[in-house]
Amino acid sequence: MKLKLAIATLSFIPALVLAQTAPNLLGTWKGVSNSTVMGIGGHHKAINKKKNEIYFNHLPFTLVVDRQEGFNFSGTFTSEYRKEILLGAISSDLQTGVMVEDDGAHNFKIVNVNTIQTCYRQIKDPKIAACLELTKQ
């Protein structure tokens, strides 16, 4: 009897996960990046930098999520120099997820309804490792 109860309970857990509501990310989010960059281009238009020079950059970014269906969303990621289409998915833990854009990828964590922390990596030129905290406007 205990085994049947355990199996019934375990088989119900995926249904609970699917029944959960994803956080609403629709809207405008803003923050300033802490970026380590090697090279120039894209969002990082550093003046007087050489192709293989490593430098630190802090850029304002805006994430606009204009579509969301359940755990999936899309929008744009914009700096002063560039605007990219962004695709995203929220994990079933309702706190983490991934986003991709034209040339790189983010892992993110939803801290609360007004705050997302994201870390970005790009391996083609320019190479970039960056993290930022985005606040809902």
N, C-alpha and C positions, 0 to 999 in steps of 0.2 A: 504493500500500500504506500509506504514512504517513497519507494522508487517511482511509482506512478505519479505521485504528487510532485516530486522533484522534476520529472520529465515535463509534466503539464506546466509547472512554473517556468522552467527554462524555455519552453516553446512560446510562452506568452511574452517574454522579455523583448524579442524583436518587434512585436506588435506595439509595445509601449514606446519603443524608440521611434518607430515610424509615426506614431500618433502625436509625438511632441511637435510643438510649433517652433519653427526656426525664428531666431531674432530678426526683427525688421531692420534692415540696413538701408532702406530707401532714404535718400537725402544727400546733403552736402557735408563732407567731412574735410577738415583742414589740419595741417601740421607741418613741422619743419624737420627735414631729414638730417640725420647724422651719417654722412656718406664718406667712405674711403674709396677713392677713385684712382684708376691708372688709365690715362688716356683722356681724350676729349671727344665730345659729341653727345647727341641725344639731349637729355636734360642738363648735362654738365658742359657748359660752354666756357670753360675756364680760359681766361686770357693769359698768355705767356706761359703756358704749360706745354711740355714736350710729350710725345707719344707714350713713352715708358715712364714718365714721372708720376710718382704716387703723391696724392694730395688729399686733403680733407675738405669737404664741401658741406654747406648747410643751406638747403633750398626749401622754400615754401612749396608745398604740394596741396592740390585739391583733388579729392576723390568724390565723384558724383555717381551714386548708385541710382539709376533711373528705371531699372527693371528688376523685379525679384519674383520668383515663383518657388515657394517652399525654401529649400536649402540652396537654390541656385540663383545667381544674380549677375548683372552686367552693368557697365557704365563706362566712365572715362577717368583717367588719371592724368592730371595736368600740372605742369610747372610753367614758369615764365617763358620757357623755350620750346615746349613740346606738349602735345596732347595725344594720348594713346587710348585705344579701346581696351577695356579690362573685362575679363571673365572671371567669375569666382564661384566657389562652392564652400558651404559651411559643413563642417563635420557633424556627425550624429551626437557628439558630446556637447553641441550647441555653444561652444566657446572658441573653437579653433577652425581653421580652414586654409584654403589656398586661393591665390589669385594669379593669373597670367596676363601679360600684356605683350606688346609687339616683340620685345627682345629679352624678357626676363620673367622671373617668378617671385611671388611673395608667399610667406607663411604668415598667418595673422592669428591674433588672439582678441576675442571680444572681452574687454575688461568689464564694461558695464554698458548700459543703453546709450551712453554718450561718448564712449572711448574705445578705440581699436588700436592695438599695437601691432605693427607690421614690420617684418624684416625682409629685405629684397636682395636678390642676387642676380648678377648678369655676368656671363662668362665671355661674351664676345666684346670687342672694342666699343666703347671703353669698358674695362672690367670694373664692376661696382659691388660693394657690400654696404648696405645701408639699412638703418632702422629708423622708424619714426612713430610717433604717437599721433593719431588722428582724433580730433574732437568734432562731434556732430554740431553743426551750426543751426 
